[in-house]
Amino acid sequence: MELSQIKVNLDNPDFPARIQAVTQLQEYDPEIVVPLLRKCLDDREVIVRFFVAMELGKNPHPAAFKVLVELIESETDANVRTAAANSLAKYGQPAIPYLLELVEKDPHWLVERSLLSLFNLCPHSQNNNLSQQYSCYAEIISFCFQELDRVSVLTNELSDQLSCVQ
């Protein structure tokens, strides 16, 4: 599809046409794609924003990284936040702090499951740089233990409240 037609379809009132336009953008350079996708972040249809989040992860680019970070911080739908988190994870280790922060702030189960993708972000040592690899794993595991402690405290508080009711 020609870029001029894609731009027209991005404003089409019919959401399937907008989704098709979003997916057709993968054929173009990120310098062209990212500003067009950014405009779609306010689309009224969740499914369009979901596809935008997925497309932003297909051709890694610094501008797309920035848009994904903004998206995980501002999006109201958990499905879109999760798609954005999964796309952000494709950027590797620079994404880890943002993803950890998202999982810490967002209690939705879909977002929490994106924590598993963090382990794929750690560099796999083929050149004996084990220190960097272990540091990455340690950061993620430390976060997991903090979350377990938080859940344990909440469980104890709930248990205390239930025992008062009985």
C-alpha positions as CSV (number, residue, x, y, z in Angstrom):
1,M,0.0,0.0,0.0
2,E,1.3,3.5,-0.9
3,L,2.1,5.8,2.0
4,S,-0.4,8.4,0.9
5,Q,-3.2,5.7,1.1
6,I,-1.9,4.6,4.5
7,K,-2.2,8.1,5.8
8,V,-5.7,8.4,4.5
9,N,-6.7,5.0,6.1
10,L,-5.2,6.0,9.4
11,D,-8.0,8.6,9.6
12,N,-10.7,6.3,8.2
13,P,-13.8,6.1,10.5
14,D,-13.8,2.3,9.9
15,F,-11.4,0.8,12.5
16,P,-10.5,-2.3,10.4
17,A,-9.1,0.1,7.8
18,R,-7.1,1.9,10.5
19,I,-5.7,-1.5,11.7
20,Q,-4.7,-2.4,8.1
21,A,-3.0,0.9,7.7
22,V,-1.1,0.5,10.9
23,T,0.1,-3.0,9.9
24,Q,1.1,-1.8,6.4
25,L,3.5,0.8,8.0
26,Q,6.0,-2.0,8.8
27,E,7.2,-1.7,5.2
28,Y,8.5,1.8,5.8
29,D,11.4,3.4,7.7
30,P,11.0,4.1,11.4
31,E,11.5,7.8,10.8
32,I,8.3,7.8,8.8
33,V,6.4,5.2,10.8
34,V,6.9,6.5,14.4
35,P,5.3,9.9,14.0
36,L,2.3,8.3,12.2
37,L,1.9,5.7,14.9
38,R,2.2,8.3,17.6
39,K,-0.9,10.0,16.2
40,C,-2.8,6.8,16.6
41,L,-2.2,6.5,20.3
42,D,-5.4,8.4,21.0
43,D,-7.5,6.2,18.8
44,R,-10.9,5.5,20.4
45,E,-10.6,1.8,19.5
46,V,-8.5,-0.3,21.9
47,I,-7.7,-2.8,19.2
48,V,-6.1,0.0,17.0
49,R,-4.0,1.1,20.0
50,F,-3.1,-2.5,20.6
51,F,-1.8,-2.9,17.0
52,V,0.1,0.4,17.3
53,A,1.9,-0.9,20.4
54,M,2.8,-4.2,18.6
55,E,4.0,-2.3,15.5
56,L,6.3,0.0,17.5
57,G,8.3,-3.1,18.6
58,K,8.8,-4.5,15.1
59,N,11.5,-2.2,13.9
60,P,13.5,-1.0,16.9
61,H,14.2,2.7,16.8
62,P,15.1,5.2,19.6
63,A,12.0,7.3,18.8
64,A,9.7,4.2,19.0
65,F,11.4,3.3,22.3
66,K,10.4,6.7,23.7
67,V,6.8,6.3,22.4
68,L,6.5,2.9,24.0
69,V,7.8,4.2,27.4
70,E,5.2,7.0,27.2
71,L,2.5,4.4,26.2
72,I,3.1,2.1,29.2
73,E,2.9,5.1,31.5
74,S,-0.3,6.7,30.0
75,E,-2.4,3.9,28.4
76,T,-5.6,3.0,30.3
77,D,-6.2,-0.4,28.8
78,A,-4.2,-3.3,30.2
79,N,-4.1,-5.2,26.9
80,V,-2.5,-2.3,25.2
81,R,0.0,-1.7,28.1
82,T,0.9,-5.4,27.9
83,A,1.4,-5.2,24.1
84,A,3.6,-2.1,24.7
85,A,5.6,-3.9,27.4
86,N,6.2,-6.8,25.1
87,S,7.3,-4.5,22.3
88,L,9.5,-2.6,24.7
89,A,11.1,-5.9,25.8
90,K,12.4,-6.3,22.2
91,Y,14.7,-3.4,22.8
92,G,16.7,-5.4,25.3
93,Q,18.4,-4.4,28.5
94,P,17.7,-0.7,28.2
95,A,14.0,-1.6,28.6
96,I,14.5,-3.4,32.0
97,P,14.1,-0.4,34.3
98,Y,10.9,0.7,32.5
99,L,9.4,-2.7,32.5
100,L,10.2,-3.3,36.2
101,E,8.6,0.0,37.0
102,L,5.5,-0.9,35.0
103,V,5.1,-4.3,36.7
104,E,5.6,-2.6,40.1
105,K,2.9,0.0,39.5
106,D,0.4,-2.0,37.5
107,P,-1.3,-4.8,39.4
108,H,-3.2,-6.1,36.3
109,W,-2.4,-9.8,35.8
110,L,-1.6,-9.4,32.1
111,V,1.0,-6.8,32.9
112,E,2.4,-8.9,35.7
113,R,2.9,-11.8,33.3
114,S,5.1,-9.6,31.1
115,L,7.7,-9.8,33.9
116,L,8.6,-13.3,32.5
117,S,9.8,-11.7,29.3
118,L,12.4,-9.7,31.3
119,F,14.6,-12.8,31.7
120,N,15.0,-12.9,27.9
121,L,16.4,-9.4,28.0
122,C,19.5,-10.3,29.9
123,P,22.6,-10.7,27.7
124,H,23.5,-14.3,27.1
125,S,27.2,-14.6,27.7
126,Q,29.2,-15.9,24.7
127,N,32.2,-13.7,25.4
128,N,32.8,-14.5,29.0
129,N,31.0,-11.4,30.2
130,L,29.3,-13.2,33.0
131,S,29.4,-10.2,35.3
132,Q,27.0,-8.3,33.1
133,Q,24.7,-11.3,32.7
134,Y,24.6,-12.0,36.4
135,S,24.0,-8.3,37.2
136,C,21.0,-8.3,34.9
137,Y,19.5,-11.5,36.5
138,A,20.2,-10.2,40.0
139,E,18.2,-7.0,39.2
140,I,15.2,-8.9,38.0
141,I,15.3,-11.5,40.8
142,S,15.7,-8.8,43.4
143,F,12.6,-7.1,42.1
144,C,10.7,-10.4,42.2
145,F,11.7,-10.9,45.9
146,Q,10.5,-7.4,46.7
147,E,7.2,-8.2,45.0
148,L,6.9,-11.5,47.0
149,D,7.5,-9.5,50.2
150,R,4.8,-7.1,49.2
151,V,2.4,-10.0,48.5
152,S,3.3,-11.6,51.8
153,V,2.6,-8.5,53.8
154,L,-0.8,-8.1,52.0
155,T,-1.6,-11.8,52.7
156,N,-0.8,-11.4,56.4
157,E,-2.9,-8.2,56.6
158,L,-5.8,-10.0,54.9
159,S,-5.4,-13.0,57.2
160,D,-5.5,-10.7,60.2
161,Q,-8.6,-9.1,59.0
162,L,-10.3,-12.4,58.3
163,S,-9.4,-13.7,61.8
164,C,-11.1,-10.6,63.3
165,V,-14.3,-11.4,61.3
166,Q,-14.4,-14.9,62.6
